[in-house]
Structure formats: C-alpha cells, structure tokens
C-alpha cells in the first residue's frame, strides 16, 4: 500500500509541476503582450502630442491672417474694413426657414359611384 500511495503522490507532484509550468508560461506570454500594447500606446501618445503641437503651430492667428490675406487678396490693413467682419448681433441675418404647411394637406379622393346609380 505504501508503494501505491507513494507512486500516486509522485504522479500528483509531477502533474502539479506541469500545471505550474504551464501557468507561468501563460503569465509570461500575457506580460509580453501587455508590454507590446503599452509600447504601442506610448508611441500613439507621442504621435498625438506631436500632432497637437503641429496643429497649434499651424493655427497661429498671425499665420492664419497672413494666409487669409494672401488667399483672399484683401488689401486692407484694418480688419474692421473687411466686408465679411460682423461687428454686432444686429448684422447677423435671420436664417432662411423653408415654408412648411402648418396642417397636413387634404386628401383628394375620387368619390366612388354608387352601384345602384348605374342600374338606372
């Protein structure tokens, strides 16, 4: 009996060792995948930071004003003289609202003739 229980204990120990090895390998694979994801995330954050900086640089008011003057060929030095500058709320036109009827249109059905009237 002692030999059978010893063999069973030895087999159980080998099984648990294999299970422990498999679990540790799974954890290592998961950690490697997490490291790759974190590396990708860091690269994306750096890229986003660079793009945000470029956007801020390209949207400087002095640069945009210069581009607008070159593109639109505005000859004024005073921006208030430009025709597209709105100085007050009064100058904003009312939006155009399409004419929509208030009620549903009446349905124009053709009346059906009485069958009795045909006989006469």
N, C-alpha and C positions, 0 to 999 in steps of 0.2 A: 504494500500500500504506500509505503514511504517513497518508493521509486516512481510510482504513477503520479503522486501529488507533486513530487519534485519536477517531473517532466512537464506537468501541466503549468506549474509556476514558471518554469523556464520558457515555455511557449508563450505564456501570457506576458512575460517580460519582453520577449522579442517582439510581440505584437504591439505592446505599448511603445517600445523604442521606435518601431517603424512609424507608428502614428505620430509620435513626437517629431520625427524627422520630416514627415510629410507636412505637418503643421508649420514647422519652422521654415521650410522651403516656400510654402504658400505665403507666409508673412513677408519673407524677403522679396518675393515677386511683387506683392502688393506695395511694399515700400519703394521699390524701384519704379513702379508705375506712378506712385504718388510724387516721387521726385521729378519724373518727366513732366507730369502735369503742372507741378509748381514752377518748373523751369519755363514751360510754355506760357504760363500765366505771367511770370515776371517779364518775359520778352514782350508779351502783349501790353502790359502796363507801361513798359519803357516806350514802346511804339506809340501808345496813346498819349503819353507825356510829350513826346516829340511832335506829334501831330497837333496837339493843343497849343504848343509853343509856336509852331509854324502858322497856325490859324490866327493866333493873337498878333503875330508879326505882320501877316498879310492884311489884317483888318485894322491897321493903324489909321486913325482919322486923317492925318496929313497925306498918307499914301492914297487912301480912297478918294480924297478930294482932288489930288493931282490926276489920278486915273479918270475921274469923272470929268474934269475939265478937258483932258486930252480926248477922251472918247466922245463926249457930248459937245465939244467945241464951244464951251462957254467963254465968253470974252469979258465977263465982269470980274472985278476984283472984290466987290462986295456981294456976298452970297444972298443978301436980302433983296438984291435987284433981280435975282433969277426968277423966271416966270413960274417955276414949279414949287417955290417955297410958300407954304401956308403959314400965316402968322397967327391966325386966330380960329376959333371953332366956327365962327360965322362963315368963313370962307369954304368950309368943307361942304360939298354939295350933298343933298339928300340922295340916298340910294334909290335906284330905279326899282320899283316894285311892279311885277307883272300884274296885269288885270286878270284877276281870278273871280269868276262869278260867286256871289255870296250863297246862292242856293243851287241845288242840283237842277240841271235842265229837265224840262217836262218831257216825258217820253211820248213820242208821236207814234202811236199805234194806229194802224188802219183798222177801222171797225169791221167786224165780221158780219156779213149779211145773214139775216135770218133765213133758214131753210124754208120756212113757211111762206116767205115772200116770193120765193122762186115759183111756187106752185100756182100762184095767182095769175 
